[in-house]
Amino acid sequence: MASVRVSYLHDRKRNAQEGTLIFFIRGVRYSLPLRDLCDIYGFDDDLTGVSLPGQFKDSQIFWSRFGNGIYDSKDAVHSEIRHPILRYLVRLISSTLLCKMEPGKMRLSELLLLYHALHDLFPDSLGFEQVDRNVNFGVVFAHHLVSFKIKPFTGRGHKSERVGSLLTPIFEHFCISFEGVEVNTTRFTMDETYLKNSHWLKGNLLWCFRDDTGQHMIQLPQPALTEITGEHEEIGFHPDPSLLHVAPRTRRQRGSTSGSAPTQTKDEFIDPAGGPRVGSSSSALPYQLPSLPPIPMEP
């Protein structure tokens, strides 16, 4: 990672079509055109832009369609996104394309990438500003890899940084040998246990979210509620009140600390049909989350 850099044919007028990712492994220099990088990861290789816009004038209008409160890139968090699919999608974007180890904040880059994904759902009559969408996502990813070189000198604390399996497709493209490399198959960052420890899920797949009326839970799976078919109203996620469960009163164990995925303790759930009941993270589950998309999950 210390050797990786992105080079352009004309550095003053950068064009994604003329860029190259360069790095050394075991003393061997490798050069990968950014067009080929896009092909490896499945990004559109026709776009020429090399970076996301530095501002988004309608960020609050866009955020209010699916998130709670005032949008501020320093304070807004993923858990304020009500819709299960959107919140999960944002976490995937953070953990893969933006190479974040412990994502949680809804930074402007994540909001812009989500806007790129959802833009076509919104009719022109809503009046969103015309954001430059000529952004090559493969180049954005490449520049994030380069940014890891300076993180040890600009970051706070001693938090480890890993991009691990995100690089595997590049190594396979060059037929670089993995002999002698230990593969970590035990780290999961988006499975059911993680979502429970992050308090996104409770008990028997109860989705936790907040809106203007307070904290709520709703039983998953609910395809009729969570499926996004192409209407912009669907991302707002406003379930019928009759489907909602009362949010649990969480009792933390003594000595527990806050973090991106704290350990869940036993919670008391108020079941509208049968009164209080107690559940734990080890309860047997009759449902399973859908299979993860084929994206490397370990940054």
BELNORCOR-V625211 format. One record per residue. RES is the residue in three letters. SS is DSSP state (~ for helix, > for strand, _ for the rest). OMEGA is omega as a letter, one per 20 degrees, with the letter a starting at -180 (* if undefined). Layout:
((RES | SS | OMEGA) (RES | SS | OMEGA))
This chain:
((MET | _ | a) (ALA | _ | a) (SER | _ | a) (VAL | _ | r) (ARG | > | r) (VAL | > | a) (SER | > | r) (TYR | > | r) (LEU | _ | r) (HIS | _ | a) (ASP | _ | a) (ARG | _ | r) (LYS | _ | a) (ARG | _ | r) (ASN | _ | a) (ALA | ~ | a) (GLN | ~ | a) (GLU | ~ | a) (GLY | > | a) (THR | > | r) (LEU | > | a) (ILE | > | r) (PHE | > | r) (PHE | > | r) (ILE | > | r) (ARG | _ | r) (GLY | _ | a) (VAL | > | r) (ARG | > | r) (TYR | > | a) (SER | > | a) (LEU | > | r) (PRO | > | a) (LEU | ~ | r) (ARG | ~ | r) (ASP | ~ | r) (LEU | ~ | r) (CYS | ~ | r) (ASP | ~ | a) (ILE | ~ | a) (TYR | ~ | r) (GLY | _ | r) (PHE | _ | r) (ASP | _ | a) (ASP | _ | a) (ASP | _ | a) (LEU | _ | a) (THR | _ | a) (GLY | > | a) (VAL | _ | a) (SER | _ | r) (LEU | _ | r) (PRO | _ | a) (GLY | _ | r) (GLN | _ | a) (PHE | _ | a) (LYS | _ | a) (ASP | _ | a) (SER | ~ | a) (GLN | ~ | r) (ILE | ~ | r) (PHE | ~ | a) (TRP | ~ | a) (SER | ~ | r) (ARG | _ | a) (PHE | _ | a) (GLY | > | a) (ASN | _ | r) (GLY | _ | a) (ILE | _ | r) (TYR | _ | r) (ASP | _ | a) (SER | _ | r) (LYS | _ | a) (ASP | _ | a) (ALA | _ | a) (VAL | > | a) (HIS | ~ | a) (SER | ~ | r) (GLU | ~ | r) (ILE | > | a) (ARG | _ | a) (HIS | _ | a) (PRO | ~ | a) (ILE | ~ | a) (LEU | ~ | a) (ARG | ~ | r) (TYR | ~ | r) (LEU | ~ | r) (VAL | ~ | r) (ARG | ~ | r) (LEU | ~ | r) (ILE | ~ | a) (SER | ~ | a) (SER | ~ | a) (THR | _ | a) (LEU | _ | a) (LEU | _ | r) (CYS | _ | a) (LYS | _ | a) (MET | _ | a) (GLU | _ | a) (PRO | _ | r) (GLY | _ | r) (LYS | > | r) (MET | _ | a) (ARG | _ | a) (LEU | ~ | r) (SER | ~ | r) (GLU | ~ | r) (LEU | ~ | r) (LEU | ~ | r) (LEU | ~ | r) (LEU | ~ | r) (TYR | ~ | r) (HIS | ~ | a) (ALA | ~ | a) (LEU | ~ | a) (HIS | ~ | a) (ASP | ~ | r) (LEU | ~ | a) (PHE | _ | r) (PRO | _ | a) (ASP | ~ | a) (SER | ~ | r) (LEU | ~ | r) (GLY | _ | r) (PHE | _ | r) (GLU | _ | r) (GLN | _ | r) (VAL | _ | r) (ASP | _ | a) (ARG | _ | r) (ASN | _ | a) (VAL | > | r) (ASN | _ | a) (PHE | ~ | r) (GLY | ~ | r) (VAL | ~ | r) (VAL | ~ | r) (PHE | ~ | a) (ALA | ~ | a) (HIS | ~ | r) (HIS | ~ | r) (LEU | ~ | r) (VAL | ~ | a) (SER | ~ | r) (PHE | ~ | a) (LYS | ~ | a) (ILE | ~ | a) (LYS | ~ | r) (PRO | ~ | a) (PHE | ~ | a) (THR | ~ | a) (GLY | _ | r) (ARG | _ | r) (GLY | _ | a) (HIS | _ | a) (LYS | _ | a) (SER | _ | r) (GLU | _ | r) (ARG | _ | r) (VAL | _ | r) (GLY | _ | a) (SER | ~ | r) (LEU | ~ | a) (LEU | ~ | a) (THR | ~ | r) (PRO | ~ | r) (ILE | ~ | r) (PHE | ~ | r) (GLU | ~ | r) (HIS | ~ | a) (PHE | _ | a) (CYS | _ | r) (ILE | _ | a) (SER | _ | r) (PHE | _ | a) (GLU | _ | r) (GLY | _ | r) (VAL | _ | r) (GLU | _ | a) (VAL | _ | r) (ASN | _ | a) (THR | _ | a) (THR | _ | a) (ARG | _ | r) (PHE | _ | a) (THR | _ | a) (MET | _ | r) (ASP | _ | a) (GLU | ~ | a) (THR | ~ | r) (TYR | ~ | a) (LEU | ~ | r) (LYS | ~ | r) (ASN | ~ | r) (SER | _ | a) (HIS | _ | r) (TRP | _ | r) (LEU | > | r) (LYS | > | r) (GLY | _ | a) (ASN | _ | a) (LEU | _ | r) (LEU | > | a) (TRP | > | a) (CYS | > | r) (PHE | > | a) (ARG | > | r) (ASP | > | a) (ASP | _ | a) (THR | _ | r) (GLY | > | a) (GLN | > | a) (HIS | > | r) (MET | > | r) (ILE | > | a) (GLN | > | r) (LEU | _ | j) (PRO | _ | r) (GLN | _ | a) (PRO | ~ | a) (ALA | ~ | a) (LEU | ~ | a) (THR | ~ | a) (GLU | _ | r) (ILE | _ | a) (THR | _ | r) (GLY | _ | r) (GLU | _ | a) (HIS | ~ | r) (GLU | ~ | a) (GLU | ~ | a) (ILE | ~ | a) (GLY | ~ | r) (PHE | _ | r) (HIS | _ | a) (PRO | _ | r) (ASP | _ | a) (PRO | ~ | a) (SER | ~ | a) (LEU | ~ | a) (LEU | > | r) (HIS | > | r) (VAL | > | a) (ALA | > | a) (PRO | > | r) (ARG | > | a) (THR | > | r) (ARG | _ | r) (ARG | _ | r) (GLN | _ | a) (ARG | _ | r) (GLY | _ | a) (SER | _ | a) (THR | _ | r) (SER | _ | r) (GLY | _ | a) (SER | _ | r) (ALA | _ | a) (PRO | _ | r) (THR | _ | a) (GLN | _ | r) (THR | _ | r) (LYS | _ | a) (ASP | > | r) (GLU | > | a) (PHE | > | r) (ILE | > | a) (ASP | > | a) (PRO | _ | a) (ALA | _ | a) (GLY | _ | r) (GLY | > | a) (PRO | > | r) (ARG | > | a) (VAL | > | r) (GLY | > | r) (SER | _ | a) (SER | _ | a) (SER | _ | a) (SER | _ | r) (ALA | _ | a) (LEU | _ | r) (PRO | _ | a) (TYR | _ | r) (GLN | _ | r) (LEU | _ | r) (PRO | _ | a) (SER | _ | r) (LEU | _ | r) (PRO | _ | a) (PRO | _ | r) (ILE | _ | r) (PRO | _ | a) (MET | _ | a) (GLU | _ | a) (PRO | _ | *))
